[in-house]
Amino acid sequence: IFAKAAGYGNMLQAVGLFVVIQGCQIGTNIWLQNWIKVAATSTHGIGYYMGIYTTLIIIFMGLMFCASYKILVMACVQAADRLHSKLLTSILRMPMNFFDTTPIGRILNRFSSDIFSIDEMICWTFFDMFLFGTSVIGSLVVIATTTPIFLAIVPPVFVIYVLVMSYYIAASRAFKRIESVARSPMYQHFSETLSGVSTIRVVGCSQRFIDENASRSDDSSNAHFVWAMGNRWLN
């Protein structure tokens, strides 16, 4: 859904940039290794090797900037705008009974925490996925050309990784759902308190509402802690 909203063209261009970035990084390492090998017998001065090495570094940094701009600015901003507009349009077109049966905290949760995840977390997740994915593939290609026997352990390691990921994803999805469910009552209580703050003060119920807010905040924090520890377990 996010890739579609961001535009498949932007995503393909980002992948292409990261592939070139990885190739440039490998080329830089190869050039540095070659420089060390022929340093004693080469007829070229140090400026020749340093100039090419510096050029490769500048190209690498320029491509990294372009890839970051493509994902974090163009693709992510476009995706955030489209998904927010789609969510807002869907909410505004809902019948009145939807607002009678759906807690206001759940709606606020969609427009606050979930939109924040789209704007921040998912963007960086895609960026890291492209960066580290191409890095792993590039490393495997280099290792395969220098030490082909190493490829024999890749399939079992990949199978283990897939099994761990499948186990983690199921648990993480449940933790995230619990966190979202626990956060909605906190937003709802805060919204109700804000709209009726004058009445609360008049009838002298301030402490009761403070205690209720603290209780719901604790429930939300506990659920978030479980989700965060699940992520740390994978790391």
N, C-alpha and C positions, 0 to 999 in steps of 0.2 A: 504494500500500500504506500509506504513512504517513498520507495524508489519510483513508483508510478507518479506520485505527486511531484517529486523532484524533477522528473523528466528522464526517460531512459537515455536520451541523447547526452544529458549532463553526466549521467552515471558512466556511460561508455567512454566519454572523453576523460573522465577522472581515472578510470581504469587504465586507459592508454597512457596517460601522464605518469601514473605510478609504475607502469611497466618500463617506460623510458627512464624514469628515476632510478629504478633498480638496476637497469642496464648501465646507466652512468656510474652508479656506485660500484658495480663490479668492475667496470672499466678503470675507475680510479684506483682500485686495489691492485688490479693487474699491472697498471702503469707504474705504481709505486714499487711493486715487487720486481718488475723488470729494471727499474732504475737502480735498485739495490744490487741486482745481479751483475749489471754491466758498469757499475760506477767506477771500478778500477781500470777497466780496459776501454771504455767508451771514448770516442774522439770528440763528442759533444760536451760543451761546458755545462755547469750546473744550472745556468740560466735556461737552457733548452728544456731540461726535464722539469724544472720548477715552473716554467711558463705553461707547459702543457698540463701539469698537475693542477696549477692554479685555475686554468681555464675550465678543467673538468669540475672543479669544486664550485666555481661560479655558475656553471651550467646546472649543476645539481641543485644549488640553492635557488636558482631562478625557476627551475621546474617544480621544486617543492612549494614555492610561493604560488605558482600558477595552480597547482593541484589543490592547495589549501583554499585558494580563492574560489576555485570551481566548486568545491564541495561545501565549505563552510559559509560561503557568501551566496553564490548563485543558486546552487541546488537546494541547500537547506532553507534559505529564505523563501524560495519558491514553494517548497513543500510545506513549510509552516503556514504560509499565506493561504495556500489552497486547502489544506486540511482544516484550518481554523474557519475559513469561509464556509466550507462544507458542513462543519459541525454547527456553526451558528445558523446557517440556513435550515438545517434539519430541525434544530430546536425551535426556531421561529415558526415553522410550519406544523408543529405538533398540535393536536387538538387540546382543548382546555382540560379534559380529563387526565391527560398526561401529567400536567402540573399539579393536579389534585392528588395523584397517586404516587408521584415521584418526589422524594425529599429534596428540598432545595440544596442541601449539602452535597448530594450526589451530582447535581448539575454544576454547582460551583467547583466541585472536585475535577470534573471533566475540563472545565475552562481554566483551571489553575495548575494543578499538579500534572495532569496528563499533557496539557499544552506545553508545560515546562519540559517534560520529558522529550517531546517532539523537538522543541527548539534547541535543547542543549544535549541531552544524553544520546539520543538517536543519531544526531549529526556527528558527534565525536565517535560513536560506535562505528558508523560507516567509514569515517576517516581512518580509524585504527584498523578496521577490517581490510581495507584496500592496502594500507601501508604495510601491515605485518603479513598479510596474505601474499603480496608480491615479494616481500622479503624472504618468506619461507620458500616459495617456489624458486626464487633466484638462488638461494642457498643450496637447495636440492640439486639444481642444474649444475652448479659449480662443483658440488661434491660428487655428482654422478660422472662428471668428466675427469675428475682427478682420482677418486676412489670409488669405482663402480660397485665394489663389494658391499659398500655401506648401504646401498639401496635394498639389500636383503632384509634389513631390520625395519624398513619403512612401513610395509604392510601391517605387521603385528602392532607396531606403535600406533598406526592410524586407527586400527580396529579398537584398541584400548581407549584411545582418545574419543572415538565416537560413542563407545559405551558409557564413558564417564560423562560426556556431554548430554547424552540422552537421559541419564539419571539426574543430572543437575537441572536440565531444562524443565522437567516435570515438577521438581520441587520448587524451582525458582518461580515458575508460573503460579503455583499455589501460594507461595509467600507473597508475591506481588498482588495477587487478588485479595489476600487477607489484609495487606497494608492499605489497599485502596478502599476496602469496605470499612476499615477502622478509621480512616481519615474523614470520610463523609460525615459521620455524626458530629465530629469536631467542628467542621465548617458550618453545618446546620445550626448547631448550638450557638456559635459565634454570631451568625447572621440573625438569629432570633433575639439574642441578647442585645445586639446593636439596634435593632428596630424597636425594642421595648425597654430601652435603658431607663427612660423617665419613669415608667410604671414600676420597674424593679426597685428604683430608689425610693419611690413614694411608699411602697408597701414594705420596705425594709428587707428585701430578699437578696441583697447583694452578695452576702457570704455564701448563700446556697448556690447561686449561679457561679461564683468563683470556684467553689468546690467541685461543681459539676464540670466546669471547663477543665479543671486540673485532672479530673478523673478521665475525661475523654482524651485529653492530651497525652496522658500516660498510656492509654490503650493504643493510640496512634503511634507513639514512640516505641512501644514494645513490639508492635507489628513491623515497624521500620527496622528495628534492631535485628529481628529475626531474618528479614530479607537481606540486610547488609551482611550479616554473618554468613548467610548462604553464598553470597558472592565471594567473600573472603575464603570460604572453604574451597571454591573452585580455584582461586588464585594460589 
